[in-house]
């Protein structure tokens, strides 16, 4: 069967070997395999480092702060981080506990 949108045997209708995890190789994150950290590990005051790929936050380290009293609600997987007098929300999969 040729690749196409109606090809149900391969992910995304592409050829065999082109799976979901195209950017999950050994070299995509500088050779590091990051484990998923549970939400309860991100307690108040924990030092974290951003390991995502956003250009404004490369290697930013900060401290987890409370989300109580914020003007908008966020999901449990979003962590509020304070770094160098700024506050940003990051997804927990993009953070590494130091």
C-alpha positions as CSV (number, residue, x, y, z in Angstrom):
1,X,0.0,0.0,0.0
2,X,1.4,3.4,-0.9
3,X,1.8,6.1,1.7
4,X,-1.2,8.3,2.2
5,X,-3.8,9.6,4.6
6,X,-5.9,6.4,4.4
7,X,-3.0,4.1,5.3
8,X,-3.9,2.8,8.7
9,X,-1.0,0.5,9.3
10,X,1.7,3.2,9.6
11,X,1.7,6.2,11.8
12,X,0.6,9.4,10.0
13,X,0.3,7.5,6.7
14,X,4.0,7.5,6.1
15,X,6.4,4.7,5.2
16,X,7.4,2.0,7.7
17,X,10.0,3.1,10.1
18,X,8.7,6.7,10.3
19,X,7.0,6.5,13.7
20,X,5.8,8.9,16.3
21,X,9.2,9.5,18.0
22,X,11.1,11.2,15.3
23,X,12.8,13.6,17.7
24,X,13.5,11.2,20.5
25,X,16.9,10.0,19.4
26,X,20.0,9.9,21.5
27,X,21.4,13.2,20.0
28,X,18.2,15.2,20.1
29,X,18.7,16.4,23.7
30,X,22.5,16.5,23.8
31,X,22.6,12.8,24.5
32,X,20.4,12.9,27.6
33,X,17.3,10.8,28.3
34,X,15.2,12.8,30.7
35,X,12.9,10.8,33.0
36,X,9.4,12.1,33.6
37,X,9.1,13.5,37.1
38,X,5.9,13.2,39.1
39,X,4.0,16.4,40.0
40,X,4.6,15.9,43.7
41,X,8.3,16.3,43.3
42,X,7.9,20.0,42.3
43,X,7.3,21.3,45.8
44,X,7.7,25.0,46.7
45,X,11.3,26.2,46.8
46,X,12.7,23.4,44.7
47,X,15.5,24.4,42.3
48,X,14.8,23.5,38.7
49,X,16.4,24.0,35.3
50,X,14.6,24.4,32.0
51,X,15.7,21.8,29.5
52,X,13.3,22.6,26.7
53,X,14.1,24.1,23.4
54,X,12.7,27.6,23.6
55,X,15.3,30.2,22.7
56,X,14.5,32.6,25.5
57,X,14.8,30.1,28.3
58,X,17.9,28.0,27.4
59,X,19.6,26.8,30.6
60,X,17.4,29.0,32.8
61,X,17.5,28.0,36.5
62,X,15.0,29.1,39.0
63,X,12.9,28.2,42.0
64,X,9.3,26.8,42.1
65,X,6.8,29.2,43.6
66,X,3.1,28.9,44.6
67,X,0.3,29.2,42.1
68,X,-2.3,30.0,44.8
69,X,-4.0,33.4,44.2
70,X,-3.1,33.6,40.5
71,X,-5.6,35.3,38.2
72,X,-5.9,32.3,35.9
73,X,-6.0,28.6,36.6
74,X,-3.5,26.2,35.1
75,X,-3.3,22.4,35.0
76,X,-1.3,20.3,37.5
77,X,1.4,19.7,35.0
78,X,2.2,23.4,34.7
79,X,4.8,24.7,37.2
80,X,5.3,28.3,38.1
81,X,9.0,29.2,38.2
82,X,10.7,32.4,39.4
83,X,14.1,33.2,37.9
84,X,16.1,36.4,38.1
85,X,13.2,38.5,39.3
86,X,10.9,37.1,36.6
87,X,8.1,34.6,36.8
88,X,7.2,32.1,34.0
89,X,5.0,29.0,33.7
90,X,6.7,25.8,32.4
91,X,5.4,22.3,31.7
92,X,6.9,19.8,34.1
93,X,8.3,17.7,31.3
94,X,10.6,20.6,30.3
95,X,12.1,21.0,33.8
96,X,14.9,19.1,35.5
97,X,15.2,19.1,39.3
98,X,18.7,20.2,40.4
